[in-house]
């Protein structure tokens, strides 16, 4: 009976530790990649209108 209780306690503690590690990783790791975005200047009239609407 003692072995059973020990296994239950170790399982619960292991689950809590495992969950805690993943919760910490969720806060530490970035969500989005920090890539440089290339913004080119609009050349035509349609591109200028599209760019103006996107900035709004």
FENQUIKA-V286701 format. One record per backbone hydrogen bond with DSSP energy under -0.5 kcal/mol. CO is the residue of the C=O (numbers start at 1). NH is the residue of the N-H. E is the energy in kcal/mol with one decimal. If there is no record, write none. Layout:
CO:NH:E
CO:NH:E
This chain:
1:5:-1.9
2:6:-2.3
3:7:-2.4
4:8:-2.2
5:9:-2.5
6:10:-2.6
7:11:-2.2
8:12:-2.4
9:13:-2.5
10:14:-2.5
11:15:-2.3
12:16:-2.4
13:17:-2.4
14:18:-2.5
15:19:-2.4
16:20:-2.4
17:21:-2.1
18:22:-1.7
19:23:-2.3
20:24:-2.3
21:25:-2.2
22:26:-1.8
23:27:-1.2
24:28:-1.8
25:29:-2.5
33:35:-1.4
36:38:-0.5
37:39:-0.6
38:40:-0.6
44:48:-1.9
45:49:-2.2
46:50:-2.4
47:51:-2.5
48:52:-2.2
49:53:-2.2
50:54:-2.1
51:55:-1.7
52:56:-0.9
